[in-house]
Amino acid sequence: MPEADSGTGRQRQVLAFDFGLRRIGVACGQELLGSARPVTMIPARDGVPDWSQIETLLREWRPDLVVVGLPLNMDGTESDMCARARKFGKRIHGRFHVPVEMMDERLSSFEAKEAVLAEGGSSDFGRHGVDDLAAVLILESWFNHQRTRPE
């Protein structure tokens, strides 16, 4: 997958996806600000979303780049879900012709759950998912990575 054009500098609008088998979390952010906010959670059936919902989001937000979380194991090796997340990213790129980058998402869901519990939220994560919050963490990690990456 091609990297985003660095000619647009640090002003890119970015949409992030936390890929999952039951839900896909979505967040958006502006690279210049380096912060993200939750957008929505899209239901999925065995990892397959309603692609028209993805298309609607891409038309609405018009991102310069999409970031997809890559669920690596704690030791940095690829998990079984990595291939599925990569396939999801490739499908976004192939269908909608937007650049896609993968981002290590280790512990993003765990951190999102911890944040919800710390604020007194429900621990029923099956009914009350945190996938959109995990997408925020993935995107903010990607922003931080971009700031520390040499030009």
N, C-alpha and C positions, 0 to 999 in steps of 0.2 A: 504494500500500500504506500502510495507516495506521501512524503511529508508535506505539510502545509507550506505555502510560499512564505518565506521569511521576509519578503519584501513588504508585507503588510505590517511588519514589526510587531509590536506588543499591543496592537489595538484590535485583535481578532475577537469576534463573538464566537464562543465555543459552547457546544452542547455535549454533555457527558451522559453515558449510559452505564448503569450497573446491571449487567446481564444476569438473569436468573431463569430458572426453569418455570417458575410460577408467576413471577413478576419481574418487570424491568424498570428500574428506577431511572428517572431523568432529572438532570440539573442543567442550569445554564449559567454562564458567567462571561464577563468581559476581561480579557487578558490584562488590559491596562490596570484594572482595579485589583486583580488577583483574587477576587472572591466570587463565590457561586451561591446560588439559591435553588431550592428544590422546585421542580416544575410539576411533575406528576409521576404516577406509577402506572405502567401499562401491563394489563394481564397478558400472560403467555401460557401456551399449552406446550409443555415439554420443551420450553425455550423458544417456541415459535410465536412471535407477536402478530397482531393484526397489523400488517404492513401499511395499511391506510392510515393508522394512527401515527406511525413513524413518519409517514409522508406529510401528514398534517402538521406535526411538530416541526419538521424541517422547513416547511413553507412558512410557518408562523415565525420561527426564530431566525431563519436564514443564516445559519452558522457558517463561519469561514472554515470551521474544522469540527470534527466529532472526535471525542475521546471515549474509548470503551475500556472499562475495567478488565484487567487480566488477573484472574484468581490464582496466582502462584501459591505453591506450598510455602510454609514458613522457611524452609531451607533454600528457597529460590527456584526449586525445580517446578516443572509444569504439572498442574493438576489435570484430572480428567476433564474438568470444565474449561480449561484453557483453549482446547481445540474448538469447543462450541462457542466461546466468546470471540475467538478469532474469526470463525465462520460468520458470526453475527456482524462483526465489523466489516468483513469483506462484502457481505450482502448489502450493507448500507452504502459502502463505496460504489459497488457495482450498480445498484438500483438508482441511486440518487446523485452519483458523481460528486460527492463531497469528500475531501481528504479525511482519512481516519488514522488516528494514532492509538496504540494500546498503552495502558498505564497500569503498573503494578497496583493492585488493590488490596494487598494483604491487610487484614484486620479492619477494613473499612466498615463492613457490616457489624462487626463486634463493637467498634467505636461508636457507630450510629445508635446501636441498642443501648450502650452505656449512657450516651447523652440523653436519650429518651427517658431512661430510668432515673437519671440524676434530676430530671425536671419533673418527676412524678408521673410520667406517662405510663400507659398500659404495658404490661410485659407479655401480652398476647400478640406476639409478633407474627403469628400466622394470620390473624385477622387484621392487625394494624401493622402493616409492613413498615420497614425503615429504608426501603430500597432507594427512595428519592434522596434521603439524607446520606446514604452511602454514596450515591452519585455525586453529591456536593463534596464529600471528602475526597473522592477520586479526582474530581476536577480541581479542587484547591491544591491537592498534591501535585497534579500536573502543572499548575501555575507555578508552584514553588520550584519544581524541577526545571521549568523554563528559565526562571530567574537565575538559577545557579549554573545553568549550562553555558559553556563558552560560546560566543557568537561564531 
